[in-house]
Structures are given as structure tokens and as C-alpha cells.
Amino acid sequence: MSDQTYLEWPFFDEPHRQLQIELEAWASANVTEHHGSDLDTACRELVAKFGAAGWLRYVVGGTAYGGCHDVIDTRAVCLLRETLGRHSGLADFAFGMQGLGSGAITLHGTDAQKRDYLPRVASGRAIAAFALSEPGSGSDVAAMACSARQDGDEYVIDGEKTWISNGGIADFYVVFARTGEAAGSRGLSAFIVDADRPGLEIAERIDVIAPHPLARLRFRECRVPKSCLLGVPGQGFKVAMQTLDIFRTSVAAAALGFARRALDEALKRATTRDMFGQKLADFQITQAKLAQMATAVDTSALLTYRAAWLRDQGQTITGAAAMAKMTSTETAQQVIDAAVQMWGGCGVVSDHPVERLYREIRSLRIYEGATEVQQLIIARQTLSAYERQQEH
């Protein structure tokens, strides 16, 4: 069991502490690692479980639409992803994608859109997906080529999306496309596209090192009514970034959960492994590594929950979220690698807990903004703050 004393930090209120206690008990009884080949079924079952238990209510904003609160509680979402991440990478994925896939509807949807989609997300009856990346534009959103042209009371979408989480199993996709109101990122719009909409097809299922449902989507004259437009035409970039500001912080929390599990596994190994007449933990070199791992975990936790707390206070957290995401994912990679090394040959055996973590963490350093993109965001935010100071 990981150290829980961080819950006493002032970032949290009593409901957060109670939430973590209840979730930990539930996850211990209901969440196991996925070992089978039917990945799609496993994800659907997890989403249904989360919905039935009420956990998905935390990723939906608006009590009238099935949400737990009128505004998404970022700290609660982060606690949920951290705890689920300690138990199962796939469980964290299934939970997190429900939030990312529906977050734009929570933030910018009309009342009708919210009533149609959010209660189904919160109950686990509908699987959501977020379709932003393309073969030629990942981090560079302004290079998006997928287009949507208005034709009477409809928009016609053409193009491709790739690396789409929940691709192939989602019931609906929040899709970003170029509508041409202005150049670059200022000419994008967002749409809700049901998975069975004519003209939308799954062009390819993508296998990655940590099995998650991913796909490439193809849109060919895919017609959607104007009522599927999310927010204002030309404001799609804003919709995407505001959604990512919430859930980028939760990616940091997932990485933190992976790191905590790796540290637990390392401590288990170090205190039970006999070597040269003593325990592995008795060697100073082991103690130094454990000290680095524990410090990295707390550093990540502080940055993650600082960003979550700031957003819950109504502040803009673009820079804070980038710091949390960058630090948590990068240090989790280091902590997990150290745990694998401590387990020796056992650590690279397929399906060992640290071997699974080693595969799970790698993608988190890329998706929802690669580490290098986070560095650019942090630098620009820092320079902007300095320039504002100089003006005064």
C-alpha cells in the first residue's frame, strides 16, 4: 500500500480524502490487470463498472447531466486517475478517456448536447473519444488538414484522424476540423460525431506496446447537422486547449500512480531479496536509488496537485499543467526503470508488475502533448510572465 500521508496536504479538502479511501477499497475489490486478448470487451466492461459505481460522475460537469458537481473537480479526477493507475494501466486509460472524450461537451456544449451525451458518459452507457491528432499534425494543431465545409444545415467532414484513443469502440467522437474562418489554429471548429454516422469509418486499428484501443479514423463526405457543432465556429483550438488543460493534469496524476506502484514494488523487492548475506535494501547504492525514487514521487505529486488546486480555484493553469505533465511522466519513467533494475531478470519477464508499468508509462510522455511541447509551453509562459513584470 502506497504512502497516503500526502492526502493531509492543504491541496485537499475532506471530501477528497474520503473519495480516495472509498475508491481504494473499491479498486482493490474490483480492478485487476487485463491479461486476455479481447481488449475491446475489457474496456467496455471497465467503463460499465465505473459507471455503475458512480466514479464517472466525476468527469462530467453539471449535476443536471449526471455529473457529481456543477464544475469538474480537477483534484478529484486526479485522485481517481492516480489510484486507478496504481491498480491497472488499462483501468486508468478507460476512465481517463471518458473524461477527455466528453470534456469539450461539458465546457462548450449546448444544453441539448449535454442532455444527449453527458448522462450516458456518466453512467457508462456511452464510450467517448477525442479526435484531434492527424497523420501530419500531432503537436502542431495548426497544421490540421481534416476539413469541415458548411452545406446548408449540415457540415461535411473530410480527412483522417489517428492515434485516437477508444477508436473503434467509442459511441461518439469529439472531432476537430478546419472550417477556415482564419488561418492556422484560428480556423478550426469542433463537432460531435456519432460512431455510426455514414462517412465515418475505422481505417485501421493500431497496436501499441501497452495494449489500449487505438485507431485511425477516415471521414469521407461525413455529413453532420449544424447542431453537432461544439461552441463557436473558428474556436475549435480554444475548445481543445481548455479541455486539455483539465485532463493534461490528470495525465500527470496517472503517471504519479504508476510511479507510486513502481516504488512499492521496488521496496518489496529491496526488503525481501537476499544478496551477499544481507538484504538488497541494506546496500547504500540501493538506499540512494530509493531516495531518488521517493523524492521524484513527491515532486510529481506536489506539481500535479498544485496544478489541480489552481484550476479548482478558477485560475488558468496552462503553465502549471505543463510542468506537472512533463515532470510526472518523465520522473515516472525513471522511477519505473529503477524498479525494473531492482527486480533484475524478474523485472523483464512478460506481465510482471514492473514490466507492465515499463510499457504503460512510455506513451504518457507523448500523448496529450509530448515532453518537448510541454517545455515550449513552460518557456513561453515564463517569458510572458517576465515581460509583463518588466512593463510595470
N, C-alpha and C positions, 0 to 999 in steps of 0.2 A: 504493500500500500504506500503510495507516494506521500511525501510530507504535505500536510494540509494547513500548516500554520500560516501560509500566505493569505488564507481567507480572512485572517484578522487584520489585514492591511486596510487602511482607510478608503481604498478604492471601492470597497464593497459595503452594501447595506445588509441588514439581517435577512431579507428575502433571498438575496444572492447566496448567502451561506446555507440557508435551508434548502434552496434549489440544488446546490451541489451535493448535499448529503442525500437527498431523495434520489437524485439521478445516479449517484454512485451505487446505491443499493439496487436500483432498477437495472442498471447496466450489468452489474455483477451477476444478476439472475437471468438476464435476457439477451445479452450480447456476447457472441462468440466469434472467433475468427472464421472467415469463409474459406473452406477447403475444397468445395466442389467445383464442377466445371460450368454449372448453369449460373453464370454471373448475373444475367438479367433478372432471373427469378429471385436470386438472393437480394438484389437491390430493391425490387418491388416489395418483397416481404419485409425488409427493414423499414421502408417508408411507411408501410401499413402499420407496423409495430409502433413506430414513433408517433404516428397519427392517433392510434388508439390510446396510447399512454399520455397524450396531450403535449408532448415535447415540441411538436411542430408549431404549436400556437405561438412559440417564442420568435419564430422567423417571419411572422405575419403581423403587420401593423394594423390596428383597428379592432377593437372588441366587437364591433358590429359585423366584422367579416371573419370572425373566428380567431382573431389574434388574442394574445394574452394581455397586451397593453395597447393603448391607442398609438403609441410610438414605440418602435422596436427598441428593446433594452439591449444595447450592444454588449454590456458586461455579461448579461445572461446568455446571450448567444455564444460569447467566447467561452464561458464556463461549460456550456453544453459541448462545444466542439473540443475543448481541451480534454474533458472527461471521456467522451466517446473515443477520441484519438488514442487515449491510453489503452482502451479496451480493444479497438479494432479500427484499422485504417479504412476499411470499406464502410463501416458504420458512420464514421466521421464524414466520409465522402457523400453518402446517401443523405445525411442530414444537411450538410453544408450546401449542397446543390439545390435543395428545396428553397433555401433562403436566397441564394444568388439568382436562381431562375425566376423567383416571384418578387424579388426586391424592388425592381423597377415599377411593378404594378402597385405595390404598397406606396411608393414615393410619388408616382406620377399618374396613376390610373384614375379614370373617371369612377364615379360611384357604381355605374353599371359594370364596368370592367372588374372592379374589386368584388362586387357581389357575385359575379360569374366565376371568378378564378380563385380568389383567396380562401374562401371556406373549404374548397376542395383540396387546396395545398395544406391547410392547417389540419385537416382530418386525415391526410394521407391518401385521399381518393384520387388525386391527380399528381403526376410527377412533372416537375418544372425543369426548364433548361434555359440557358443564357447563351445566345449565339452571336458572338462578337468577332472572334478571330476568323481570318481567311487564309488561304494558301499564300497570298502575297502581302498580308498585313496582319501581324500579331500585335506586338507592342506599338507599332506605328499605326494607330487607328485612323489617322488622317489619310492613309493610303488605301482605305477601303474601296473595293470595286463593286461589290454587290449593290444593285440599284433597285429603287422602287419609284416607278413613274405613276402619276395620277391619271386615271382614265375614268372620267365621270365620277361615280360614287365609289370607285374602287381604286386600290393601288395594285400595281402589277410588279411583283418582285422577281428579279433575275440575278443569278450568281451562285456563289458557293460559300459555305462556312465550314471550318474544320477545327479539329481538336475540341469538339463540342461535348462537354460532359453531359451524361444522360442521353446522348444522341442514340436514337434507335429505340429507347424505352420511354421517352418523355411523352406526355399527353399534349403539351404545348411548349412553344419556344418563344422567348423574347428575342426578336431578330432586329439587328441594326443594319440599315441600308442607306445608300446615298440617294438623297432626294433633290439635291442640287440647289438649295436656297442660297448657298455661298460656297466658296472654295474651301478645300481641306475639311477640317473637323467641324466647321460651322454649317456644313451642308448635309448632315446626317439626321436620320429620324429613326424612331423605334416603333416596332409593331409586335402585336401578339399574334402568333400564327399557330393554329391548332395542327397537331401532328398529322391529321387525316385530310388536311387541306389539299385539293388537287393541285399538282405542280410542285409539291414538296416531296422529295424522295431521299432516302438514305443511300447515298452514293457509295459509302464504304464504312465498314466497322474497323476501328483502329485498335490494335493490341499494343499495350504498353507494359513496362516492367512490373508495375504494381497493378494487377487487373482491376480496371474500372471501366464501365461502359462509356466509350467514346466513339464519335462518328464524324464523318464528313457529310454535310448536307448539300443537296443541289436544289436550286429553285429555277424552274422553267415556266415562265408565264404563270407564276403562282399568284392568283388573284385573292385579295383580302378586302373586305369592306372598309370604308374610312373609319368606321367605329373601332377598328383594330389598332388605329394609330395611338401610340402612347405619348401623352404630353403634346408639345407643340412641334409642328414641322420645323426641321432645322435644328432642333435642340437635342438630338439623339446623343451627341457626345456628352452633354451635361447629364442626361439620364444615366448613361453608362458609368460616368465617373462618380456620381453620387451613390450609385448602387455599390460600386467597388469600394468606396470609402468605408461603407459598413462592413462588407464581407472580406475585404483585404485584411482588416484587423482580425477577423475570425480565422483567416488562414494562419496568421501568426499564432493564434491560440491552438489550432490543430497541431502545428509544429511543436509547440510547447508540450502538448500532450504526448507526442511521440518521444520527445526528449526526456520527459519525466519517466516514461515507461523504460526507456533505454538505461537511464540512471538506476532505476530499481533493479533491472536485470543485471547491471554491472555490479551493484552492491551484493546481490545474491551470489553471483559468481565469486567475487573477491573474498567474501566471508566464509565460503564453503570449500573453495578449491585448495587442496593441499599441494604444496610445492617446496621442495628442498627443506623439509622438516618444519615448515610453518605455513600459515595461510597466505594466499596471494595478497590479501589486504595488509599483511604485515610489512610488505616491501615499501620502502619510501617512494619508489617510482610509481607504484600503484596509488599510493596516497596522493601524490602530486597530480596524477591524472584525475582521480576522483574529485579533488579540489577544483580543478579546472572545469569539470563537468557540472558540479553543483553551482559554481559561480555563473556559468553560462546559462543554466536553467533559470536562476533568479534574475539575471539581467534581462532575459527574454520576457519573463513574467512581468517585471516592472514596466518595460516598454509597452507590452501588449495591453496591460490593464490601465496604464496611463492613457493610451490612445482611446480605449473603450470608455473610460470615465469621462474624458474630454468630450467625446461625441455625445454622451448621455447628458452633459451639461449644455448641449446646444452649440458647441464650438466646431469650427471647421478643423478637420484633422488630417488633411491631405499629407502633410509632412510627418506628423506623428504616426499615422498608419503606415507610411512607407518605412519609417525607422523600425517599427515593430515587425513588419513583414520581413524586411531584409535581415534584421538581427535574429529573429526567432528561427527562420528557415536555415540560415547559414550556420548558426551555432548548433541547431538540432542535428544537422549533417555531421558536425564534428563530434557531438556527444554520442550519436549512434555509431559512428565509425570507431570511437574509442571503446564502446561496449562490445562491438564485434571483435575487436582486437583482444579484449579481455577474455572473451569466451574461446578464443583460439579457433581450432578446427571446428568445434561445435557451432561457432558463430556463423559459419558459411554453409551449414547444412540447410538444404531447402526446407522452408516452413518453420525454422527455428524463430522464436520471437524477435531476436535482434536481426536476423536475416530479412524477415518481413519488413521490419522498420527501415532497414537499409534501402529496400526497394521503394517503400512508401514515401520517404522523405524527398527523394530526388526530384520528383515533379513539382513539389511545393516551391522549390527555388526558381521555378519557371512560370507556372500559371498564375493568373491574376497580376501579371507584371513581373518579369524576371528581375533578379537582383540588380542587374546593371541599370534597369529602368528605375528601380527604387532609388538608386544612387543619384540619378539625374533629377528625380523629383526632390529629393532631400537637398541637393545642391541648389536647385532653383529656389526652393522655399527659403533656404538660408540666405542666399544672395538678396532675395526680395526683401526679407526682414531687415537685412543690413542697410539696404538702400533707403528703406523707409525711415530707419533711425537717423541716417545722415541728413534727411530732409528736415529733421527737427533739430 
